[in-house]
Amino acid sequence: MAHLNSKRDKLIARVRRISGQIAGVERALEADVDCADVLQQVASARGAINGLMDEIIEEHLREHVAKAGLSEKARSQGADELISILRIYSKK
């Protein structure tokens, strides 16, 4: 995952914002906020998590599937890893 090091600070900042959004959902529930407002907060947090996932998927594809010079074995392994994760991610 060394290739993520160049984006580490940006990714960590995203994770911290997501953490803040989740904490906001918790506070809203504790404060008995209107359900429509809570749903909006949950939807926003989900969107943020999806955006984080998209960015990491893109990096994985670039480094472990599409990068010039990778062996067929490495490409296949990178693709298989991503397929496995996407199957888990798509289960609801």
Phi and psi restraints in degrees (value plus and minus 20) as a CYANA .aco file:
   2 ALA   PHI     -79.1   -39.1
   2 ALA   PSI     -49.6    -9.6
   3 HIS   PHI     -86.7   -46.7
   3 HIS   PSI     -40.6    -0.6
   4 LEU   PHI     -98.8   -58.8
   4 LEU   PSI     -33.8     6.2
   5 ASN   PHI     -77.2   -37.2
   5 ASN   PSI     -55.3   -15.3
   6 SER   PHI     -87.2   -47.2
   6 SER   PSI     -41.2    -1.2
   7 LYS   PHI    -132.4   -92.4
   7 LYS   PSI     -10.3    29.7
   8 ARG   PHI     -74.1   -34.1
   8 ARG   PSI     -70.4   -30.4
   9 ASP   PHI     -81.1   -41.1
   9 ASP   PSI     -61.6   -21.6
  10 LYS   PHI     -84.7   -44.7
  10 LYS   PSI     -63.2   -23.2
  11 LEU   PHI     -87.1   -47.1
  11 LEU   PSI     -61.6   -21.6
  12 ILE   PHI     -83.6   -43.6
  12 ILE   PSI     -60.1   -20.1
  13 ALA   PHI     -81.0   -41.0
  13 ALA   PSI     -60.8   -20.8
  14 ARG   PHI     -83.2   -43.2
  14 ARG   PSI     -63.5   -23.5
  15 VAL   PHI     -83.0   -43.0
  15 VAL   PSI     -59.8   -19.8
  16 ARG   PHI     -86.3   -46.3
  16 ARG   PSI     -57.5   -17.5
  17 ARG   PHI     -84.9   -44.9
  17 ARG   PSI     -61.3   -21.3
  18 ILE   PHI     -82.0   -42.0
  18 ILE   PSI     -62.7   -22.7
  19 SER   PHI     -79.1   -39.1
  19 SER   PSI     -61.3   -21.3
  20 GLY   PHI     -84.7   -44.7
  20 GLY   PSI     -58.6   -18.6
  21 GLN   PHI     -84.6   -44.6
  21 GLN   PSI     -62.3   -22.3
  22 ILE   PHI     -84.7   -44.7
  22 ILE   PSI     -60.8   -20.8
  23 ALA   PHI     -82.5   -42.5
  23 ALA   PSI     -56.0   -16.0
  24 GLY   PHI     -84.6   -44.6
  24 GLY   PSI     -58.3   -18.3
  25 VAL   PHI     -83.0   -43.0
  25 VAL   PSI     -64.3   -24.3
  26 GLU   PHI     -80.4   -40.4
  26 GLU   PSI     -66.0   -26.0
  27 ARG   PHI     -82.3   -42.3
  27 ARG   PSI     -60.3   -20.3
  28 ALA   PHI     -82.4   -42.4
  28 ALA   PSI     -61.6   -21.6
  29 LEU   PHI     -86.0   -46.0
  29 LEU   PSI     -62.0   -22.0
  30 GLU   PHI     -84.6   -44.6
  30 GLU   PSI     -52.1   -12.1
  31 ALA   PHI    -109.1   -69.1
  31 ALA   PSI     -15.7    24.3
  32 ASP   PHI      37.9    77.9
  32 ASP   PSI      24.1    64.1
  33 VAL   PHI     -89.9   -49.9
  33 VAL   PSI     132.6   172.6
  34 ASP   PHI     -71.5   -31.5
  34 ASP   PSI     119.6   159.6
  35 CYS   PHI     -81.1   -41.1
  35 CYS   PSI     -53.8   -13.8
  36 ALA   PHI     -83.5   -43.5
  36 ALA   PSI     -58.4   -18.4
  37 ASP   PHI     -88.1   -48.1
  37 ASP   PSI     -60.0   -20.0
  38 VAL   PHI     -85.2   -45.2
  38 VAL   PSI     -63.0   -23.0
  39 LEU   PHI     -79.7   -39.7
  39 LEU   PSI     -59.8   -19.8
  40 GLN   PHI     -82.3   -42.3
  40 GLN   PSI     -62.1   -22.1
  41 GLN   PHI     -85.2   -45.2
  41 GLN   PSI     -61.5   -21.5
  42 VAL   PHI     -84.2   -44.2
  42 VAL   PSI     -63.4   -23.4
  43 ALA   PHI     -81.3   -41.3
  43 ALA   PSI     -60.7   -20.7
  44 SER   PHI     -84.6   -44.6
  44 SER   PSI     -62.6   -22.6
  45 ALA   PHI     -84.7   -44.7
  45 ALA   PSI     -61.2   -21.2
  46 ARG   PHI     -82.4   -42.4
  46 ARG   PSI     -62.6   -22.6
  47 GLY   PHI     -80.5   -40.5
  47 GLY   PSI     -60.3   -20.3
  48 ALA   PHI     -85.5   -45.5
  48 ALA   PSI     -61.7   -21.7
  49 ILE   PHI     -85.1   -45.1
  49 ILE   PSI     -62.2   -22.2
  50 ASN   PHI     -81.4   -41.4
  50 ASN   PSI     -60.0   -20.0
  51 GLY   PHI     -83.4   -43.4
  51 GLY   PSI     -61.6   -21.6
  52 LEU   PHI     -82.4   -42.4
  52 LEU   PSI     -65.8   -25.8
  53 MET   PHI     -80.0   -40.0
  53 MET   PSI     -65.2   -25.2
  54 ASP   PHI     -78.0   -38.0
  54 ASP   PSI     -64.0   -24.0
  55 GLU   PHI     -84.5   -44.5
  55 GLU   PSI     -61.9   -21.9
  56 ILE   PHI     -91.7   -51.7
  56 ILE   PSI     -56.2   -16.2
  57 ILE   PHI     -80.6   -40.6
  57 ILE   PSI     -65.1   -25.1
  58 GLU   PHI     -78.8   -38.8
  58 GLU   PSI     -65.0   -25.0
  59 GLU   PHI     -82.5   -42.5
  59 GLU   PSI     -61.5   -21.5
  60 HIS   PHI     -81.5   -41.5
  60 HIS   PSI     -66.7   -26.7
  61 LEU   PHI     -79.8   -39.8
  61 LEU   PSI     -66.1   -26.1
  62 ARG   PHI     -83.8   -43.8
  62 ARG   PSI     -59.8   -19.8
  63 GLU   PHI    -110.3   -70.3
  63 GLU   PSI     -50.4   -10.4
  64 HIS   PHI    -136.1   -96.1
  64 HIS   PSI     -22.4    17.6
  65 VAL   PHI    -149.3  -109.3
  65 VAL   PSI     -68.5   -28.5
  66 ALA   PHI    -119.3   -79.3
  66 ALA   PSI     -28.7    11.3
  67 LYS   PHI     -83.7   -43.7
  67 LYS   PSI     112.2   152.2
  68 ALA   PHI     -81.2   -41.2
  68 ALA   PSI     121.0   161.0
  69 GLY   PHI      72.7   112.7
  69 GLY   PSI     -26.6    13.4
  70 LEU   PHI     -91.8   -51.8
  70 LEU   PSI     123.9   163.9
  71 SER   PHI     -93.2   -53.2
  71 SER   PSI     141.2   181.2
  72 GLU   PHI     -80.5   -40.5
  72 GLU   PSI     -56.7   -16.7
  73 LYS   PHI     -83.1   -43.1
  73 LYS   PSI     -64.1   -24.1
  74 ALA   PHI     -85.5   -45.5
  74 ALA   PSI     -61.9   -21.9
  75 ARG   PHI     -81.2   -41.2
  75 ARG   PSI     -65.1   -25.1
  76 SER   PHI     -83.0   -43.0
  76 SER   PSI     -62.2   -22.2
  77 GLN   PHI     -84.3   -44.3
  77 GLN   PSI     -63.7   -23.7
  78 GLY   PHI     -81.0   -41.0
  78 GLY   PSI     -62.2   -22.2
  79 ALA   PHI     -86.2   -46.2
  79 ALA   PSI     -64.1   -24.1
  80 ASP   PHI     -81.7   -41.7
  80 ASP   PSI     -60.3   -20.3
  81 GLU   PHI     -80.4   -40.4
  81 GLU   PSI     -66.2   -26.2
  82 LEU   PHI     -85.6   -45.6
  82 LEU   PSI     -62.3   -22.3
  83 ILE   PHI     -79.1   -39.1
  83 ILE   PSI     -64.1   -24.1
  84 SER   PHI     -81.1   -41.1
  84 SER   PSI     -65.7   -25.7
  85 ILE   PHI     -85.7   -45.7
  85 ILE   PSI     -62.2   -22.2
  86 LEU   PHI     -83.7   -43.7
  86 LEU   PSI     -54.7   -14.7
  87 ARG   PHI     -84.4   -44.4
  87 ARG   PSI     -62.5   -22.5
  88 ILE   PHI     -86.0   -46.0
  88 ILE   PSI     -64.2   -24.2
  89 TYR   PHI     -84.5   -44.5
  89 TYR   PSI     -55.7   -15.7
  90 SER   PHI    -100.7   -60.7
  90 SER   PSI     -32.8     7.2
  91 LYS   PHI     -92.2   -52.2
  91 LYS   PSI     115.1   155.1
